[in-house]
Amino acid sequence: MLPKVGRYEFMAEPFHCDFNDRLFMGHLGNAMLNAADFHSSDRGYGMHYLNHHQRTWVLSRLAIELEEMPKSYTRFAVETWVDAVLKTFTSRNFSVVSLDGQKVYGYGRSIWAMIDTKTRQPVNLLDVQDGLILDYVDTDKPCPIEKSGRIKMDNGAVLERSLMTYYNDADPNGHINSVKYIEHILDLFDVDWYRYHRIQRFEIAYVAESYPGDCLHFYKEESSLDEFCIRITKGNVNETEVVRSKVKFVNI
């Protein structure tokens, strides 16, 4: 039996880094999602297995909190583990550490649902492999950041941008890639902002699916000093909310 905690190595490739020589948040998010897939696939309930049984994982919530972002050419590890399993949801945690384990860059918390790929409805994940996932639940390893909360927004949010989605925005499930939303959200802040600020905490909640060809609208409001809430909707006449996000910055 494999260990409950998986550990996967990555590198902050130079062309995945920004002008501050730090890994883009989108690429760190991508590393986390890849680690989640490697971990679940190695243990028998990953995307490849599920797709052959008309099932798939869908990311519902993600929170990332950072002390520092890896610099270019830095090799780092993403550790991931499941800490709770319910009927249709599971929570998965992450830690981002140096290869020697002496440095912790940050942590992540996520919520995943399992759905039927044809009906798009939730399914009982305990039916998969006779509840095999329960063998890999680890409640002992700490993840010392807050869980994602409800992101509250009022009607004061301002429309910042609208954009169309295309082929490169889609993921293997055919809807807009989770990481693409992250990139589009962080592009709402200009380059000069990032000269003096770094992301301390990023939260995103996926409310509904959108697909290539949908037009997305981005609404932003400042909820407190250097903290912003973002709502993403789709559609032109009757807009439907698809994502909510909150970003907390600190001065560099």
C-alpha positions in Angstrom: 0.0 0.0 0.0 1.3 3.4 -1.0 1.7 6.1 1.7 -1.2 8.4 2.4 0.8 11.5 1.5 2.1 11.9 -2.0 5.2 13.9 -2.8 5.9 15.2 -6.4 8.8 17.2 -7.6 8.5 20.2 -9.9 10.7 23.1 -11.1 10.0 26.8 -11.5 10.8 26.9 -15.1 12.1 30.3 -16.2 9.4 30.9 -18.8 6.8 30.1 -16.2 8.0 32.9 -14.0 7.1 36.6 -14.0 9.3 39.7 -14.1 10.1 39.4 -10.4 11.7 36.0 -11.2 9.0 34.2 -9.3 6.7 31.4 -10.4 3.3 32.6 -11.7 0.4 31.7 -9.4 -1.3 29.9 -12.3 1.7 27.6 -12.8 1.8 26.8 -9.0 -1.9 26.0 -9.2 -1.2 23.8 -12.2 1.5 21.9 -10.2 -1.0 21.4 -7.3 -3.7 20.0 -9.6 -1.1 17.7 -11.3 0.0 16.5 -7.9 -3.6 15.8 -7.0 -4.1 13.8 -10.2 -0.8 11.9 -9.7 -1.7 11.1 -6.2 -5.2 9.8 -7.0 -4.1 7.9 -10.1 -1.3 6.2 -8.3 -3.9 5.0 -5.7 -6.5 3.8 -8.1 -9.2 6.5 -8.2 -7.7 9.0 -10.6 -9.0 10.7 -13.8 -7.8 8.0 -16.1 -9.6 5.2 -14.2 -12.7 7.3 -13.6 -13.1 8.3 -17.3 -13.4 4.7 -18.2 -16.4 4.5 -15.8 -18.2 7.6 -16.8 -16.9 9.5 -13.8 -14.6 12.4 -13.2 -13.2 14.7 -10.5 -14.3 18.4 -10.6 -12.6 21.1 -8.5 -15.0 23.0 -6.3 -12.9 25.2 -4.1 -9.2 26.1 -3.9 -7.3 28.2 -1.4 -3.6 28.9 -1.5 -1.6 30.8 1.1 2.0 31.7 0.5 5.0 32.9 2.5 7.1 33.0 -0.7 6.8 31.9 -4.3 9.6 29.7 -5.7 12.2 31.6 -7.8 13.1 30.5 -11.4 15.1 27.3 -11.7 14.1 26.3 -8.2 13.2 22.7 -7.7 10.4 22.2 -5.2 8.0 19.6 -4.1 4.2 19.5 -3.7 2.9 17.2 -1.0 -0.7 16.3 -1.2 -3.1 14.2 0.9 -6.8 13.7 1.5 -8.0 14.7 5.0 -11.8 14.0 4.7 -14.2 12.1 2.6 -18.0 12.6 2.3 -20.5 11.0 0.0 -19.9 13.2 -3.0 -17.1 15.5 -1.9 -13.6 15.1 -0.6 -11.1 17.6 0.8 -7.5 17.6 -0.3 -4.6 19.5 1.2 -1.2 20.6 -0.2 2.1 21.8 1.1 4.7 23.4 -1.2 8.2 22.8 0.2 11.9 22.8 -0.8 13.3 19.4 -1.9 15.1 19.0 1.4 11.9 19.9 3.3 13.6 22.7 5.3 11.6 25.5 3.6 7.9 25.8 3.4 6.7 28.1 0.6 3.0 27.7 1.5 -0.1 25.5 1.8 -3.3 24.8 -0.1 -6.7 23.5 0.7 -9.2 22.2 -1.9 -12.6 20.6 -2.2 -13.4 18.2 -5.0 -16.6 16.6 -6.2 -17.1 13.5 -8.3 -19.6 13.7 -11.1 -21.1 11.6 -13.9 -19.6 12.8 -17.1 -22.9 12.4 -19.0 -25.4 13.7 -16.6 -23.0 16.1 -14.9 -24.7 15.2 -11.6 -22.8 14.3 -8.4 -22.2 10.6 -7.7 -21.2 8.6 -4.6 -17.4 8.5 -4.6 -17.5 5.6 -2.1 -18.9 3.4 -4.8 -15.6 3.7 -6.7 -13.3 0.8 -6.0 -15.4 -0.2 -3.0 -14.5 3.1 -1.2 -10.7 2.6 -1.7 -10.2 6.4 -1.1 -10.9 5.8 2.6 -7.7 3.8 2.9 -5.7 7.0 2.1 -7.3 9.5 4.4 -4.8 11.3 6.6 -6.1 13.4 9.5 -2.8 13.8 11.2 -0.7 15.8 8.8 -1.3 19.5 9.6 -2.4 22.1 7.0 -2.2 25.4 9.1 -4.2 27.7 6.9 -7.9 28.6 7.0 -10.4 26.7 5.0 -12.2 28.5 2.2 -15.1 30.6 3.4 -18.1 32.1 1.7 -16.9 35.0 -0.5 -19.4 37.8 0.1 -20.0 40.5 -2.5 -22.5 43.3 -2.9 -23.8 45.2 -5.9 -20.9 47.6 -5.7 -18.6 45.4 -7.8 -17.4 47.1 -11.0 -17.2 45.4 -14.3 -13.5 45.4 -15.1 -13.3 43.2 -18.3 -15.2 40.9 -20.6 -13.5 38.3 -22.7 -14.3 35.4 -25.0 -13.0 31.9 -24.2 -11.4 29.6 -26.8 -9.7 26.2 -27.4 -6.8 27.0 -25.1 -9.1 27.7 -22.2 -10.6 24.2 -22.1 -9.5 21.3 -19.9 -9.8 17.5 -20.4 -13.4 17.6 -19.2 -14.3 20.1 -21.9 -15.1 23.1 -19.7 -13.0 26.1 -18.9 -9.7 25.1 -17.1 -9.6 25.9 -13.4 -6.2 27.5 -13.8 -7.3 29.7 -16.7 -9.8 31.4 -14.3 -6.9 32.1 -11.9 -4.8 33.6 -14.6 -7.6 35.8 -15.9 -8.4 37.0 -12.4 -4.8 38.0 -11.6 -4.6 39.8 -14.9 -7.2 42.3 -13.5 -4.3 43.9 -11.7 -1.7 45.8 -13.8 2.0 45.1 -14.0 2.9 48.0 -11.7 0.8 46.6 -9.0 2.9 43.5 -8.9 6.1 45.5 -8.7 5.1 46.4 -5.1 2.7 43.6 -4.1 2.7 39.8 -3.8 -0.2 37.4 -3.3 -0.5 36.3 0.2 -3.7 34.3 -0.1 -5.8 33.3 -3.1 -9.3 31.7 -2.9 -11.5 30.6 -5.7 -14.9 28.9 -5.7 -16.3 27.3 -8.8 -20.0 27.8 -8.9 -21.0 26.6 -12.4 -19.3 25.4 -15.5 -18.5 27.5 -18.6 -17.3 26.3 -22.0 -15.2 27.5 -24.9 -17.3 30.1 -26.8 -18.8 31.6 -23.6 -18.2 35.3 -22.9 -16.9 35.9 -19.3 -17.5 39.1 -17.4 -15.2 40.0 -14.5 -16.5 42.2 -11.6 -14.1 43.4 -8.9 -14.5 45.2 -5.6 -12.0 46.1 -2.8 -13.3 44.4 0.4 -10.5 45.7 2.7 -7.0 47.1 2.3 -5.2 45.3 -0.5 -7.9 42.6 -0.5 -10.2 42.2 -3.5 -13.3 40.0 -4.3 -14.0 39.0 -7.9 -17.2 37.7 -9.5 -17.1 36.0 -12.9 -20.3 35.6 -14.9 -21.1 34.2 -18.3 -23.7 35.3 -20.9 -24.8 38.5 -22.5 -28.4 39.2 -21.6 -29.0 37.1 -18.5 -25.7 36.6 -16.8 -25.0 33.5 -14.8 -22.4 33.4 -12.0 -19.7 30.8 -12.6 -16.8 31.8 -10.2 -16.1 33.8 -7.1 -12.6 34.6 -5.9 -10.8 36.6 -3.2 -7.2 37.8 -3.4 -5.2 39.2 -0.5 -2.0 41.1 -1.3 0.9 42.2 0.9 3.6 44.7 0.1 6.9 43.4 -1.2 
